[in-house]
């Protein structure tokens, strides 16, 4: 089943997916201060792209470079593929990861054009079980502010989930990929080919 989102949820999801992609692969552990500092730096970089006034294509390219440089895309793609990943061959997993990376960059990079004139602010971090919760607020032109909450694993030092006004965006992408597979009767290769062109 495909979910339909409001404009602010879609804009928020653009922020969340770029930030989840910007995971430093060398990170081994995180403290509350490190979790807050990581999000501070990422938000500063994203704000710089937002205010640069580039074309849509250039913004998409900038965010895809973020994915390529910082993302643990095999993990993110595996989460999106979900249980269907168990029947995928190594070649299919590799192809899906590449297609998913491009799909996310196109789909959400386009939405970042609508962030122009706005800003994102980090509010603070707090310990939640074996993770740190980092809250941010997005301020967009013509929109009321909305909260984006990130969860950074204490042991991994990586973002593993986030919520946009209570909407779990990683689970949403898993649902979307599952719906794409259902429409293709479970044909992984067909879904991967179409995903490479989607967004």
Backbone torsions as a table, in degrees:
resi	resn	phi	psi	omega
1	UNK	NA	131.7	-179.7
2	UNK	-88.0	134.6	178.9
3	UNK	-91.5	145.7	176.7
4	UNK	-112.5	132.0	-173.7
5	UNK	-119.8	155.6	174.4
6	UNK	-72.4	165.4	-179.3
7	UNK	-59.9	-41.5	-177.2
8	UNK	-70.3	-31.8	176.0
9	UNK	-68.1	-38.9	179.0
10	UNK	-68.0	-41.4	176.6
11	UNK	-63.5	-41.1	178.2
12	UNK	-64.6	-37.3	179.6
13	UNK	-67.1	-31.0	175.1
14	UNK	-60.8	-46.0	177.3
15	UNK	-60.6	-46.9	-175.2
16	UNK	-63.1	-42.2	-175.9
17	UNK	-74.1	-31.1	174.0
18	UNK	-68.3	-40.7	-179.4
19	UNK	-69.8	-37.2	178.6
20	UNK	-68.2	-26.9	177.9
21	UNK	-74.4	-26.5	-175.0
22	UNK	-86.3	57.2	-178.1
23	UNK	-100.3	120.4	-179.0
24	UNK	-69.3	117.4	-175.2
25	UNK	-61.8	-22.6	-177.8
26	UNK	-83.0	-8.8	-176.5
27	UNK	-63.9	132.9	-178.8
28	UNK	-113.6	-33.2	179.6
29	UNK	-154.3	167.7	-177.8
30	UNK	-141.6	143.4	168.5
31	UNK	-105.0	172.3	178.7
32	UNK	-59.4	-42.7	-179.6
33	UNK	-65.6	-39.2	179.6
34	UNK	-67.9	-39.1	177.8
35	UNK	-62.6	-44.4	178.0
36	UNK	-63.9	-43.9	-179.4
37	UNK	-63.8	-38.1	178.9
38	UNK	-62.0	-47.1	179.7
39	UNK	-67.4	-36.4	175.7
40	UNK	-55.9	-47.2	-177.8
41	UNK	-66.9	-41.9	-179.3
42	UNK	-64.8	-41.9	179.1
43	UNK	-63.6	-39.8	178.0
44	UNK	-61.2	-42.7	179.1
45	UNK	-65.0	-42.8	-179.4
46	UNK	-66.9	-41.1	177.1
47	UNK	-59.8	-35.6	179.1
48	UNK	-64.5	-40.6	177.6
49	UNK	-66.8	-42.0	-178.9
50	UNK	-59.8	-41.6	-175.0
51	UNK	-86.7	-4.3	-176.9
52	UNK	-72.6	-20.8	177.8
53	UNK	70.4	29.1	-178.7
54	UNK	-78.9	168.4	176.4
55	UNK	-69.1	165.1	178.4
56	UNK	-57.9	-45.2	-179.2
57	UNK	-61.5	-40.1	-180.0
58	UNK	-68.0	-38.2	178.4
59	UNK	-66.0	-41.8	177.7
60	UNK	-60.9	-42.8	178.9
61	UNK	-62.6	-40.4	178.7
62	UNK	-61.3	-45.6	-177.7
63	UNK	-72.6	-31.1	175.6
64	UNK	-67.0	-34.7	176.0
65	UNK	-64.0	-35.4	175.8
66	UNK	-61.8	-45.3	178.8
67	UNK	-58.8	-49.8	-175.6
68	UNK	-63.5	-40.1	-175.5
69	UNK	-75.8	-41.4	-169.3
70	UNK	-115.0	-18.8	-168.1
71	UNK	-77.0	144.0	166.2
72	UNK	-91.0	66.8	-171.8
73	UNK	-62.7	-33.1	176.5
74	UNK	-58.2	-40.3	178.7
75	UNK	-68.3	-46.7	-177.9
76	UNK	-62.9	-43.9	179.9
77	UNK	-65.9	-39.2	178.5
78	UNK	-62.4	-38.1	178.1
79	UNK	-64.0	-44.4	-179.5
80	UNK	-64.8	-37.4	-178.9
81	UNK	-73.5	-29.6	174.5
82	UNK	63.9	-143.5	-175.2
83	UNK	-61.9	-25.3	179.6
84	UNK	-65.1	-18.3	178.3
85	UNK	-65.7	-22.1	-178.8
86	UNK	-67.0	-28.6	-179.3
87	UNK	-97.9	-0.1	179.9
88	UNK	-82.3	140.5	176.1
89	UNK	-75.6	163.2	176.0
90	UNK	-54.4	-38.8	179.5
91	UNK	-66.3	-40.1	178.5
92	UNK	-66.6	-39.7	178.2
93	UNK	-62.8	-42.4	178.8
94	UNK	-64.4	-43.8	-180.0
95	UNK	-66.3	-39.8	179.0
96	UNK	-64.3	-43.5	-179.6
97	UNK	-59.0	-43.3	179.2
98	UNK	-66.2	-43.9	-179.7
99	UNK	-66.2	-40.0	-178.9
100	UNK	-65.9	-39.8	177.8
101	UNK	-59.0	-47.7	179.3
102	UNK	-65.9	-39.4	179.0
103	UNK	-60.4	-47.2	-179.7
104	UNK	-63.7	-42.6	-179.7
105	UNK	-61.6	-43.1	-179.6
106	UNK	-70.9	-48.7	-174.8
107	UNK	-61.7	-48.5	-174.9
108	UNK	-92.9	-24.7	174.3
109	UNK	-61.1	-38.0	177.8
110	UNK	-61.4	-37.0	-178.5
111	UNK	-68.4	-25.5	-177.7
112	UNK	-68.1	-17.8	173.6
113	UNK	-57.7	-31.1	-177.2
114	UNK	-81.2	-7.3	175.2
115	UNK	-82.0	-12.2	-176.8
116	UNK	-57.6	132.0	-177.0
117	UNK	90.4	-5.3	178.6
118	UNK	-107.7	-169.7	179.4
119	UNK	-158.2	163.7	178.0
120	UNK	-126.2	134.1	-179.4
121	UNK	-124.1	138.3	175.6
122	UNK	-88.9	128.8	-176.8
123	UNK	-93.8	-43.0	-178.2
124	UNK	169.0	175.5	-179.4
125	UNK	-133.0	150.5	178.0
126	UNK	-148.3	154.3	-179.2
127	UNK	-79.3	133.0	177.2
128	UNK	-135.6	101.4	-177.5
129	UNK	53.6	-121.1	-177.7
130	UNK	-98.4	35.0	-177.9
131	UNK	-151.3	175.1	173.9
132	UNK	-121.3	134.4	178.3
133	UNK	-100.2	121.4	-179.2
134	UNK	-115.3	120.3	-177.4
135	UNK	-100.9	139.8	175.2
136	UNK	-133.2	161.7	175.9
137	UNK	-126.7	131.8	177.3
138	UNK	-101.5	129.3	178.5
139	UNK	-114.6	114.7	-178.6
140	UNK	-118.3	151.6	178.0
141	UNK	-63.3	130.9	176.8
142	UNK	74.9	9.4	-179.0
143	UNK	-128.3	147.0	172.0
144	UNK	-73.0	148.5	-179.1
145	UNK	-58.3	149.2	176.6
146	UNK	-139.0	153.0	-174.0
147	UNK	-93.6	139.6	173.2
148	UNK	-124.6	120.9	-176.4
149	UNK	-113.3	129.1	-179.2
150	UNK	-110.3	147.1	176.8
151	UNK	-119.1	122.4	-177.9
152	UNK	-111.1	122.4	-179.8
153	UNK	-65.2	134.2	-179.4
154	UNK	-63.4	-42.3	-177.6
155	UNK	-81.0	-41.8	-175.3
156	UNK	-80.6	-28.7	-174.9
157	UNK	71.3	18.0	-176.2
158	UNK	-122.5	152.0	171.4
159	UNK	-67.9	134.7	175.4
160	UNK	-121.8	-9.9	175.4
161	UNK	-170.2	164.9	174.2
162	UNK	-158.5	160.4	-178.0
163	UNK	-127.3	136.0	174.8
164	UNK	-109.4	106.4	-177.1
165	UNK	49.8	42.4	177.8
166	UNK	86.3	-4.6	-179.7
167	UNK	-91.8	122.5	179.1
168	UNK	-78.4	105.6	-171.5
169	UNK	-76.2	-31.5	176.6
170	UNK	-65.2	-42.4	178.5
171	UNK	-64.9	-34.7	177.3
172	UNK	-61.8	-45.1	179.9
173	UNK	-66.4	-36.8	176.4
174	UNK	-61.3	-40.8	178.8
175	UNK	-64.1	-41.0	-180.0
176	UNK	-64.6	-43.4	178.8
177	UNK	-64.9	-41.1	176.9
178	UNK	-60.1	-39.7	178.8
179	UNK	-66.3	-38.2	177.0
180	UNK	-62.0	-41.7	178.7
181	UNK	-65.8	-42.2	179.8
182	UNK	-59.4	-41.1	-179.4
183	UNK	-67.1	-19.6	179.6
184	UNK	-109.1	21.0	176.7
185	UNK	52.7	39.1	175.7
186	UNK	79.5	8.8	-178.1
187	UNK	-77.6	101.5	-177.6
188	UNK	-61.7	-43.3	-177.7
189	UNK	-63.2	-41.6	179.2
190	UNK	-64.7	-42.2	179.5
191	UNK	-62.9	-42.8	-179.4
192	UNK	-63.6	-42.7	178.5
193	UNK	-61.0	-43.9	-178.8
194	UNK	-70.1	-37.2	179.5
195	UNK	-62.5	-35.0	-179.3
196	UNK	-64.2	-19.8	-179.9
197	UNK	-106.7	-8.4	-174.3
198	UNK	-81.0	169.1	177.8
199	UNK	98.8	NA	NA
